[in-house]
Each structure stands twice: as structure tokens, then as C-alpha cells.
Amino acid sequence: MQIILNADDFGRTPAVNAAVVQAHRQGVLTSTSLMVTAEAADEAVALARTMPELAVGLHLVVVGGKAALPHRQAPHIVDGQGRFSDDPFWAGLRYAFSRTAQQELAREIEAQFERFAAAGLPLSHVDGHMHMHMHPTVMKLAVPLAVQYGARGIRVPRDDLRLGLRYDRRQAGTKTLWAVVFGLLACAEMRLIRSYRLAVTDRVYGLMQTGQMSEGYLIWLLHRISVPTAEIYLHPSTVPLDEPLGPNPGDLAALVSPAVREAIAGRGIRLITYPALASNQEEKSQ
């Protein structure tokens, strides 16, 4: 069994950056996703250069964050402060039906890839803030650029609803909706992803307990994963950000927990990255 342990929102704040460093150096973190437009992105890049074994991917931001382009170059998708809408539903409708918004979005997504390339880091993979890379318009624009800029994999969030509800039945309706929506999107977009030969894992865990990826849950999950390959994503931070679904110290505690490391060793799990996964899949196909 091969598992990628990824930290989202790298570069968002110094507290998130510090948590990623700690989780990699003292814990089991193998991978992280960089928000190139965030306030602490430059610090994150500098830190990543000191950790060559940490795989770094692009955490595309097209909702709930700052754009790479100024308002004058993308007036239909960002506000006067150069920020995207915080509402993924209305932003998604705009990206789906506005031709002008789609043209601006294409330039914005490429600008984020260019900014990542300018940092000089190898591009491990691509995913998205609030999973908005799964939006059909965003995915269609992002996948060719991912390959062009050297990415080896892409996140396809396919959590296990059955396992999620076994652990915690609270918010069962919301969890079911998430599972259905992302399941349908995954089915619709796998042909495009496979045509570009980007690596994907069999499952991606984190959606059902987002913001609450505790030590207990992570150990429980590690004992029950049955697929050959998986990604588990977390949102570690050294301090709370007062967001129920956002970075938090609990996720960091799980990543540095000796009990989590023991659970991984006990099941003989191999911790990997998207580039390693892609290489393994290429070898099997030959």
C-alpha cells in the first residue's frame, strides 16, 4: 500500500509554513501544495528549498483567495482588491457560463503556473483550494498546463463516504452531497486526466473530516484503507485560524504523532509522493 500525506495551503500564513516544516522534518508529511499568491508564499518557497525530499505541488486558487493578476486584467473574476469571490457556488456558475470570465480565468491559471515555475521548484502535482480544480472549466484549463509545467499527478478527491459515516455520522447530509458531487466530477474528468497521463490515487481522504483530521481519526483511517494507493490531505497550522474547515493545530498533531507513525509501520505502508506514484505507474505499464 502506498500513501501520499499532503499538507494544503502552504504559503498561506507563517503559521502554516512552520507547521509544514515541522510535519515533514519531525512527522510523516511527504508532500505539500503551495498557494503561490498567498501572503507567506515567498517564505514557503525559501523553506521548500531546504527540504528537497518534500514534494511541492500547486494549490490553484480561483475562489476564496488572492489572484495572481490585478483587477484591471481580470475584472470579471476578481474584485478591486484583486481577490476572488469567497462563494464557490456563484464563482462556479460564472466560470461555467461567462465566456469573458473563462478567458480571464485561463490567463489567471496560467499566471499561477508561471509564478510557481519562477520559484524554481519542481512541480509535483496540482490540486485546488476548496477543490475548485475539479470544476469542469478549471480542469480543462489546468490539465494541459500541469503537463506543460512538469506536474506528475493531480488530485481527484474520491473520499469513502461509507468509512466517513462509520467514523462520524454528524453532518451526514453534507458529507453525502460532497461525495455525490465530487464522485460525478471525478467520473466526468478521468478521461481527460488519463489522456494526459497524470497520476491519480485510487482514493483521496480528507473531505469527510476536513478541518478535523485528528490523530484518532488518522489512525482509525490508516487501519481501514484497503486500496493500493491513496492520498490523505490535511491542513496543519501551529495556531488556529478560526476557520472550522481551515488550517489547525490538530492536523499538525496528527502528522507528528508517534502513534500515527506506528500505524503506518504496522500496516507496512510505503509513504510516497505524486512523482514516485507516477514513476511506479509508468513502470507497470511498460
VOROSE-709192 format. One record per residue (C-alpha): residue in one letter; x, y, z. Coordinates in steps of 0.1 Angstrom, whole numbers, plus 5000, padded with zeros to 4 digits. Layout:
! residues N
aXYZ ...
END
This chain:
! residues 286
m500050005000 q501350344990 i500150665006 i500851035000 l500451255031 n499951615018 a499551955036 d497352205018 d497652585019 f501552605021 g502352975019 r499053095033 t500553225066 p503853185085 a502052955110 v501052725081 n504652725068 a506052645102 a503652355106 v504652215072 v508252225081 q507652055114 a505351795099 h507951705073 r511051715095 q509551555126 g506551375112 v505251175083 l504451455058 t505751375023 s504051645002 t502551995002 s500652224980 l501752584975 m499452884973 v501653104951 t499553424956 a499353394994 e500953635019 a503653395030 a504353234996 d507953374993 e508753235028 a507252895018 v509452874987 a512552965007 l511752685032 a510952435005 r514452484991 t515852355024 m513652035022 p514451874989 e512651554998 l509351735003 a507351724971 v505652064963 g502652104941 l500552394930 h497452474951 l495452654925 v493352944939 v490353054919 v488053114948 g488553234984 g491953394979 k494153644961 a494653634923 a497953654905 l496553904881 p495454254891 h491854364889 r492354554857 q493454234839 a490654014853 p487754254863 h485053984858 i486553734883 v488353944909 d487354244930 g489054584933 q491554434959 g492454154935 r490653884954 f488353614941 s484853554954 d484553364987 d481453184973 p482452874953 f478852824940 w478553164924 a482053164912 g481452824896 l478452954878 r480453244864 y483253014852 a480752784836 f478653034817 s480553354811 r482853354781 t484653664793 a485153514828 q486653194812 q489153404791 e490253584822 l490353264842 a492653104816 r495153394819 e494953374857 i495553004859 e498553034836 a499853314857 q499853094888 f501652824869 e504253084858 r504653204893 f505352854906 a507852794878 a509553124887 a510152994922 g512452724907 l510852434925 p510052104907 l506252084902 s505051764919 h501251784914 v498252014910 d495252044933 g492952334942 h491752554970 m488252424980 h488852164953 m487852414927 h490352254903 m487551994898 h485252244882 p485052134846 t486152474832 v489152494856 m490152134850 k490052174812 l492352474815 a494652334842 v495451984830 p497352084798 l499252344818 a500052084845 v501751864819 q503452164802 y504952274835 g506151924845 a503551804871 r503351434876 g500051404893 i496751564901 r494351524930 v490951364923 p489051384956 r487351054959 d486851004996 d485050705010 l481550805023 r480950475039 l484050495060 g483450865067 l479950795081 r481250495101 y483650725120 d481351025124 r477651045113 r477451415121 q476651635090 a475751315071 g473751515046 t476551745037 k479051465035 t476751275012 l476351574990 w480151624988 a480651254980 v478051264952 v479251594936 f482951504936 g482151144926 l480351274895 l483051524887 a485751254890 c483851024866 a483451304841 e487051424842 m489051104844 r489151064806 l490851404803 i493251334831 r494250984817 s494751134782 y497451354796 r498851064817 l498851244850 a499051004880 v496050984903 t495550784935 d492750524940 r491350734969 v491851074983 y490951105020 g490251435039 l486951555026 m484851375052 q486851515082 t488251835067 g489352065095 q489251775120 m491951535108 s492851435143 e495351175155 g492550945164 y490850975130 l494150935111 i495050615130 w491450485125 l491650555088 l495150405083 h493950075097 r490950065073 i492350185040 s492149895015 v493050044982 p496650014967 t497250394965 a495750684984 e496351054992 i495451195027 y495451565028 l495451775059 h495552145069 p498252185096 s499052515113 t500852595145 v498052825156 p494252815149 l493053035121 d489453055134 e488052865104 p486152545110 l487452385078 g490852555077 p494352505090 n494552405126 p497052265152 g495051935154 d496051835119 l499751915128 a499551705159 a498351415138 l501151445114 v503851435141 s502251175163 p504350875171 a501250665172 v500450755136 r503950655126 e503450325143 a500250265125 i501950335092 a504750095100 g502349835114 r500549805081 g503649815060 i502550135043 r505050305020 l504950685021 i505350834987 t504851144966 y503051204933 p506251184912 a507050854928 l503550734921 a503850844885 s507150654881 n505650344896 q502650354873 e504850414843 e506950104852 k503849884855 s502550004821 q505749904803 
END
